[in-house]
Amino acid sequence: MSHLSPILIAPCGINCGLCIGYLREKNRCPGCRTEDAGRLNAYCARCRIRQCEDRTGEYCYECSGYPCTRLKRLDKRYTKYRTSVLDNLREIRERGVVEFVEQEKVRWRCPECGYILSMHRNRCLHCGRTW
């Protein structure tokens, strides 16, 4: 599977393909949409947004309570990783998940080696270039 694919976009708008848990070599997390929840890393396995029973569609923006308090807190936390789940969800809603993923492929590619960057690190996992 490609590191950047629509199946790797979480209901909250996080791109699991950019997560260090997905990009690492050992004990790789398959992304929160996996059917095998036993393979999820501990953080994702207990994620209340992923397990939300109020969500009526594939993504949080389809919920009548959007944006909920949990989503707002997650968005605030992820600014340190140079991403906004609320902005991601807006892009997915307006342009569709396929176009969103295509934008992500450009935004999160290392200019030095072309490898996909992790949102959780400030250096390329492949060539070590800081960004």
C-alpha positions in Angstrom: 0.0 0.0 0.0 1.2 3.5 -0.7 2.2 5.7 2.2 -0.4 8.2 1.0 -3.7 6.7 0.1 -7.4 7.6 0.7 -7.7 4.5 2.9 -5.1 6.0 5.3 -7.1 9.2 6.0 -8.6 8.8 9.4 -12.2 9.9 10.2 -10.7 12.9 12.1 -8.7 14.0 9.0 -5.3 12.8 10.1 -3.3 11.3 7.4 -2.1 8.0 9.0 0.4 7.6 6.1 2.4 10.5 7.7 2.4 9.1 11.2 5.7 7.8 12.6 3.7 4.7 13.8 2.9 3.9 10.1 6.3 4.9 8.6 8.5 3.0 11.1 9.9 -0.4 10.1 9.3 -2.3 13.3 5.8 -2.9 14.7 4.2 -0.8 12.0 0.7 0.5 12.7 -1.6 -0.2 9.7 -3.6 3.0 10.1 -6.7 3.5 12.1 -9.1 2.3 9.4 -7.7 -1.2 9.6 -10.0 -4.2 10.1 -7.5 -5.7 12.5 -7.7 -3.4 15.5 -5.2 -5.7 17.4 -2.4 -4.3 15.1 -3.1 -0.7 16.0 -0.6 1.2 18.2 -1.9 1.8 21.7 -2.7 5.5 21.1 -4.9 4.7 18.1 -6.5 1.7 19.6 -7.9 3.8 22.4 -8.8 6.8 20.3 -12.3 8.0 21.2 -12.7 9.9 17.9 -11.9 6.7 15.9 -14.5 4.8 18.0 -17.1 7.6 18.0 -20.6 6.3 17.9 -22.0 9.7 17.0 -20.3 9.9 13.6 -22.8 9.2 10.9 -20.5 9.1 7.9 -16.9 8.2 7.0 -15.5 11.5 8.2 -16.1 13.7 11.3 -17.3 16.6 9.2 -20.4 14.6 8.3 -21.6 14.6 12.0 -24.3 16.9 13.2 -22.0 17.8 16.2 -19.1 18.8 14.0 -16.7 20.1 15.2 -16.9 18.4 18.6 -14.8 19.3 21.6 -12.6 16.2 21.1 -11.9 17.2 17.5 -11.1 20.8 18.5 -8.6 19.6 21.1 -7.0 17.2 18.6 -6.6 20.0 16.1 -5.0 22.3 18.7 -2.6 19.5 19.7 -1.6 18.7 16.1 -0.5 22.3 15.3 2.9 21.3 16.7 3.0 18.7 13.9 2.3 21.3 11.2 -1.1 20.0 10.4 -4.7 20.9 11.2 -7.4 18.2 11.3 -10.0 20.8 10.8 -8.3 22.2 7.8 -7.8 18.7 6.5 -11.5 17.9 6.9 -12.5 21.1 5.2 -10.2 20.2 2.2 -11.7 16.7 2.1 -15.3 18.0 2.2 -14.6 20.7 -0.5 -12.3 18.8 -2.9 -12.8 15.1 -2.0 -10.4 12.7 -0.4 -8.5 11.8 -3.6 -7.6 15.4 -4.4 -6.7 15.9 -0.7 -4.3 12.9 -0.9 -2.7 14.3 -4.1 -2.0 17.6 -2.3 -0.5 15.7 0.6 1.9 13.8 -1.7 3.3 17.2 -2.7 3.3 18.8 0.7 4.9 16.0 2.6 7.6 14.9 0.2 11.3 15.4 1.1 12.8 17.9 -1.3 16.1 16.2 -1.0 15.3 12.5 -1.6 11.6 12.4 -2.4 10.7 10.1 0.5 7.5 10.7 2.4 8.0 12.9 5.5 6.6 12.1 8.9 4.5 14.8 10.5 5.9 13.7 13.9 9.6 14.4 13.0 11.4 17.4 11.8 13.8 15.4 9.7 13.4 13.0 6.8 13.4 9.4 8.0 15.2 8.3 4.8 18.0 10.9 4.2 18.0 12.8 7.5 17.4 16.2 6.0 15.8 18.6 8.5 12.8 20.6 7.4 
